[in-house]
Amino acid sequence: MIDFANGSVFKLNPCPTTDLAPLVAPLLIPGEQVVSSFKAMRDFVVFTDKRLIAVNVQGLTGKKRDFTSLPYNKIQAFSVETSGTFDLDAELDLWFSGLGKVRLEFKGSSDIRQLGQLIAGYVL
């Protein structure tokens, strides 16, 4: 499992869902769809209509991958921090029951407000 307690785990950039959806397709349940996706160097995060899937690519070749599934129905609270003039990164903090805080950092080009609305739509 990814060590979410270690501050910011990812610095994510928006990525077309068509690039990453095939990599998580075997994990999806019938009817579940990828809504949004973001990628760091090797690691990536996929938001579906049911959960967030964080993927930690491991090893020299990158063939070994750790998939962490975080269902929206376990989110107790969330916080969205937009980018500013000097701090160009946006942040999404999610508090999951039984897990604690998960922080994802996004590059300034990410539409963090839309992501906040997405989370709100599934949590509230």
C-alpha positions, 0 to 999 in steps of 0.5 A, spaced: 500 500 500 502 507 498 504 510 504 499 516 504 502 518 511 508 521 508 506 528 506 504 529 499 505 522 495 504 525 488 505 531 484 500 530 478 498 532 471 492 532 468 492 526 463 487 523 458 483 518 461 484 513 454 491 513 456 490 510 463 483 507 463 486 500 460 491 499 466 486 499 471 480 496 467 481 489 470 480 492 477 473 495 475 466 492 476 461 492 471 458 499 469 464 503 473 467 508 469 473 512 469 472 519 470 478 523 470 486 521 471 492 524 473 499 522 472 506 523 475 513 521 473 511 513 473 505 513 478 498 515 477 491 516 480 484 515 476 478 517 479 472 513 477 465 514 478 465 509 485 472 510 487 479 513 487 485 508 484 492 510 486 497 506 482 504 506 485 509 503 479 515 499 482 521 496 480 526 497 475 522 495 469 515 498 472 512 492 471 510 491 478 504 495 480 501 497 487 493 498 486 490 502 492 483 502 491 479 508 496 472 508 495 468 515 495 463 512 501 469 512 506 470 519 505 469 523 511 471 530 509 475 533 504 479 539 502 481 543 496 486 548 496 487 552 489 494 554 486 496 561 487 501 566 485 507 563 488 505 557 490 503 554 483 501 547 486 493 545 488 492 540 493 486 535 495 486 532 502 481 526 503 480 523 510 478 516 509 475 512 515 480 507 517 485 510 513 486 517 515 488 523 511 490 522 504 494 528 500 494 529 493 498 535 490 496 537 483 500 541 478 497 548 477 494 546 470 489 542 473 482 544 474 482 542 482 475 546 483 472 541 478 475 535 482 472 538 488 465 538 485 466 531 482 468 528 489 462 532 492 458 529 487 459 522 490 460 524 497 454 528 499 
